[in-house]
Amino acid sequence: MKICIAGATGYIGSKLISELIQEGHQIISLVRDKSRTAPAIVCDLREPLPDLPYDIDVAYYLVHSMKDNHSNFYQKEEECALNFLSALKKTACKQIIFLSGLCHTSPSSEHLRSRQNVESIFRNSSIPSTILCAGIVIGEGSASFEIMRDLVEKLPIMITPRWVNSLCQPIAISDLLFYLKGVANLPATYNKTFEIGGPDILSYKEMLLYLAKERGLKRLLIPVPVLSPLLSSYWLIFITKVNFRLAQALVESLTTNAIAKEHSIDTILPHTCLSYGHSLVETLSSHSSPSYGVFTINISSLSNKKTLPPIEPLLFSWRGNTLFNIKPFSWRPLKKASEKALWYSSRCRFGEAWLEWNLEEGLLEQKFTYRPKGLLGRFFWYLLFPMKKRVLSQLLKEVSQ
């Protein structure tokens, strides 16, 4: 199929595109910056869109502007959806697929109200729509999951707001992608709304404590009634790396239970979703180089080499260096090619580490990524900070020679 995706550079959009391409579909991404993905149409959804290819089969709308710090958020989201719909009406598009949030009450969250409004826009359009409603997505890079991971990693004792007792039905990213792909070009899903989620209904407190257990950390949560959503937002941006707008949108939505109450999708697309525990195992065992909740050192050097030398002997010769651990890392390759190499180690008692090399047009780039485990992991990082660049520069020099 020829598939158009709005929100292509987001967490879910980028993963969906990767899987759709593997299945042989042709993708048209709508992006603000063409350098981030290709092939793509550069546009701003807040303005009228340029003409889209006429022969589009399916369109995904995965846009949620939670990070944008503009006023009139509700109105801007409406304008984006209407502009997207107006452009699609000029094509042969057979279906719009929209990912929305789980909510059964009139929400106080502007973010959830906006999603419900966008649902209504697509539902009342002349193009058949399929709306999937989901709660927290568990996966490497998911904003909600990364916030939970940040809290668990950094705070042995958490003074938490009352919303930690709200209920949620989390879904693994792999299961969400199954449904997003499964409903595409499937007439039985046209003009319908489906609620999806994993098999477990948990409070956010339970999810935090379960995550701590999986990470081998002991954590104490003490809910208090004095932290309003606004104070909770400031608390999150102080502890985690999210911006205020995103923190505010997430906190407001967390005050509402997010539970799937209808299960008609099961008769159309039978599927057994991962439990919360298994989705954590799937996420935490994903060893691809992460971009959230980590420390990095990135240095580069000119090289006259055309291909990377064997990296393994160098790593073994450096095993005793205190940069890698008081007890040596046990490195294993994740990717080995003539111009790219990625090695991973989980043997460090204070966290995980990745070493990555990329050789392109005579420039050799070396990236060291470290994900600390708890407060001791962060102390370990800062303790060794003075020697890091010096040691890594020497290693880069040996690789490039």
Secondary structure, 3 states (H helix, E strand, C coil): CEEEEECCCCHHHHHHHHHHHHCCCEEEEEECCHHHCCCEEECCCCCCCCCCCCCCCEEEECCCCCCCCCCCHHHHHHHHHHHHHHHHCCCCCCEEEEEEECCCCCCCCHHHHHHHHHHHHHHCCCCCEEEEEECCEECCCCHHHHHHHHHHHHCCEEEECHHHHCEECCEEHHHHHHHHHHCCCCHHHCCEEEECCCCCCEEHHHHHHHHHHHCCCCCEEEECCCCCHHHHHHHHHHHCCCCHHHHHHHHHHHCCCECCCCCCHHHHCCCCCCCHHHHHHHHHCCCCCCCCCCEEEEEEEECCCCCCCCCHHHHHHCCCCCCCCCCCCCCEEEEECCCEEEEEECCCCCEEEEEEEEEECCEEEEEEEEEECHHHHHHHHHHCHHHHHHHHHHHHHHHHC
